[in-house]
Structures are given as C-alpha cells and as structure tokens.
Amino acid sequence: MTKMRPEVDYYNILNAFYELHGSGSSFTLWQNAGNVRNIHNVLIEEIDVDKSTVVTKPESDSFPFEIDVKKEIYFYCESPPCVFKSEKFQYKSEKITFPIPLEIYLLDKRINKRIEFDEFQKLPIVSMKLSNNINAKAKKLQLKLRNYSIGGMALSIPTSEGKYFYQGDSLMISAINNTVFDSPIKGHIAYVDNSYAYGEVKIGVKFDQELITSDLLELEKLF
C-alpha cells in the first residue's frame, strides 16, 4: 500500500500543485451526495497565487458533470499520489475553483525534513543574484530565510522589493549570513506569494539540483 504523509507547509503544497499541473496529471473527484456518488475526472487549469486558488476543468470523457455545491469534494491523483478535500468551492461552467488546501496528502518519499526557523527570532539572511529575460544584468538581493529542505527554500522580502521576482526567473544563492559559498546554489523562482503577510512577499525557490548530505551539513553549520 502506498504510504502517504500529511503536508501542511504552503510552499510544499503549492509546489505539489505546480508539479501536478505541469505534468498534466488527472484527478478523480468524488462526492457522497446521498444515495448517489458523483465521480468525475478533472485537470488543473490554473493556479492563482495572488487569490490562493486552484481552478480545475473536466476531462473530455467526464460528462455529464454533476456537482452538489453544498457538499465537500474529495480529490485523488494516482500518479503522482496526492489526496485532499475542499469544503468551500465555486462551481461554474463545469469548472471548480477552490482555495489552496491547508493540508494535502503526498507520497512519503522525503529523506530529510523541512527545517523551519522561529518567526520570533532573528532570521538568517540569504544573499542571491536574480536574473530574468527582461534585465540582462543580475540583481543582487538579500532575503530572510523561512525554511529549507533538500529541494528548495522559502524566503521573504519587503513588498517594495517583491517587484523584482517573477515565477521562473533564474537565481544563484551566493551566501547565508555573510558566509560565502565556494559554489553558489542554483535555482529558480517556483512562486511569488504577494499575500503572505503585511509588508512582506514570500518567495518559493526550487533548487536546480537537490542538496546532498554534505551540502546540508554545511548549511547546518551556519545556523
């Protein structure tokens, strides 16, 4: 039996939806509507980070499409495994729009846990160079480190500087807390959450290559 784990970190949840959307993975949704069980196949059509919503559309072979807006919906994806439910959603023109869930269940394949930092203590500072297709010259920026894992980081920056970040932009992390790396960590922007907190924007970074054990040990020495 596939072992699933609960995921409550917003970055991991959002990143999981981006991966499912990018792979074109199909979801089976179902409702227990009295004596009838509504079962349909849907695809993710859009992820709106600013509104924190996901929009699904039916697959061509999933008609007629019947949904009871008064009952919760369960979603299940077989490949890759993902399970979650939505209690508050909008149903219009056979499309379902629901808020990004606070918890989903994913395949339990993590080797290392995500390392979280105390919000009430001084957070580590990450130095990076950011480049995109618009600006030929890389922008040097410093961000607060919220958490990290072998696959990425979640950082935050004042709203006034959030304008420099766009999904897909390339970056190189050169230092943490003024300790310069011999080899910068390369990655790209996975998401930009403008509604993270008053005065701050949250940035999701996905590494181009997952960190290895020696990389993780070097990071731990910095905190």
N, C-alpha and C positions, 0 to 999 in steps of 0.2 A: 504494500500500500504506500502511495506517495506521502512522504512526510511534509507537512505544511507548517509554516511558522507565522504567527501574527506580526504584522508590520504596522507601526504607528508613526514612524518618522515621515514627515511631509515630503522631504526630499526623496526618500526611497519609494514612497507611494507614487509621487509624481513621475519619478524616473521609470518606475514599472509601467505606468500608463504610456509614457513616450515609447518605450520599447515594444509594448503590445501594439500601439498604433503604427509604429514604423514597420513592424513585421507583418502587419495585416492580419493579425490573429483574430479569430472569430470567437465570440462569446455566446454561450447558451444562457438565456434568461428565463426564469420561470416565476410564476405567482400561484399561490394556492387561493383560488377565488371560489370558495365554497366547494361545490361538487365538481368544479372544473379547474383544471390546471393549465394555465396559459404558458406555453413553451415556444420560444422563438430564438432564432439565431441573429445576432447583431454584430456590427463592426463599429469601432471607434471612428467617428468622422472628424471630430475636432476636440482639442484640449485648450481651454481658455484660462490661462494662469491668472490674468487680471480679475476675472469673475470667479475663479476657482471652480470651474465647471467642466464636465465632460459631456459631449454630445455623441449619441450612438444612432446608427441608422440600420434598418433591417437588411439582411441579405436577400438577394432576389428570390430565393426559394423559401422565404419565411412569411408567406401570406396565406390566409388573411391575418392581419396583425391586430390582436385584441389585447388591451391593457386596462386593468382596473386601477384608476389613479388613487383610489382610497387604500390600496394595499401595497405593502412593501414588495420590492423586486429583489430577487437573488440573481447574481451573475456568476457564471463559471466558465473559465477558459481552460482547456485541456493542455494546450501547448503554446507557451509555457504555462504551467499550472498557476491559476490565480482565482481566488474566490472572494466575493464581497457582497454586501447588500446595500440597498438605498431605500430609505423611507420617505424622503422628500424629493420629488422629481416633477418635471413638467413633460407632458406628452402632447405633441402637436405635429401634425402632418407625418405621422408614423415615426417621428424622431423623439428620443427620450433624452432630456437634459437633466443631469443630476449633479449635486455638489461633489467635489473630490472627497472620497470617503476618509474618515478619520482613522479607519483600520481596514486593512485587507489581509488576506492570507496568501503567502507566496511559497514556492518550493524552498525548502530549508537546505540551502547549499552554501551558506556563508561559512567561511573558515574563521574569520575574525569579526568580532562585534564592532558596531559603530561606536567610536569614542566620543562621548559628549562632554561639553565643558559647562561649568556652573555659570549661569547667566548673571549671577550677582557678584562674580569675581572679575578681575581684570582678564580680558580675553586675549589669547595670543594674536599677534599681528602677522598677516601673510602679505608678503611683497610679491607683486606679479607684473608682467608685461602683457598687455592685451592688444591684439591686432585684429582687424577685420578688413573686409573688401573695400570699405569706404576710405579709411585712413591708412595710408602706406606706412606711416611712422607709428611704431608701437607706443601705447600709452602706459606709463608707469603708475601703478596704483597700490594702495595699501588697504587691506580689508580685515575685519575681525573674523577669527576662525570660530565657528559654532560647533562643528563636529567633523569627523573624518572617518573613512574606512579604507579598505584596500582599493576601492574603486572610485572614490571621489571625496569631495569636501562640500560643506555648506558654509557660506560666509555671508557677512552683512557689511553694508557700506551706507553712509549717509545718502538720503534721497537725492541731494544735489549732485552726487557723483554717479548715481544709478543710470544716468543717461548714456554712459559710456558702454553699457553692457547690452548685448543682444544675443539671443539664442543662436548657437552655432559658431560664435566667434572663437578663434584660437587664443591660447594663452600659455605662458610659461611662468611657473611659480619658482622664484629665484631664492627666496629667503623666508624664514619664520623667526620672529623676534630678533631680527638683525643677524641671525646666523645664516650665512650664505651657503647654498648647496654647491657641491662640486659639479653636479649635473642637474640642471633645472627639471622640474616635473612638468611634463607637457600635458595639456588637456584642452577642453573646450567648454563653453557655457551650455549647460543642459537646460536651465530655465532661469528666468528672472521673475521674482515674486515682488511686485510693487506694493502689495497689500500686506506685507509681512508684519510691520509694526510702524507706529507713528515715527516719522523722521528717519526710517531706515528701509533699505531694499535688501532682500535676501537673494543671494546668488547661488545656484547649484552648479558645481563643477564636476565633470566626469573626466577622469584621467584617460589618456590615450592607451596606457597600459596599466594594469593593476599593479599595486605595490607588492614587492616581495618581502620576505621576512626581514632581511637586512635593512630595507627601506623603513619598515615600520619601527624597528629598533632604534634607528637614527632619529625618527620623529619623536619617539617617546622621550629621548634624552633632552628634548627642547622644552618640555613642559614640567 
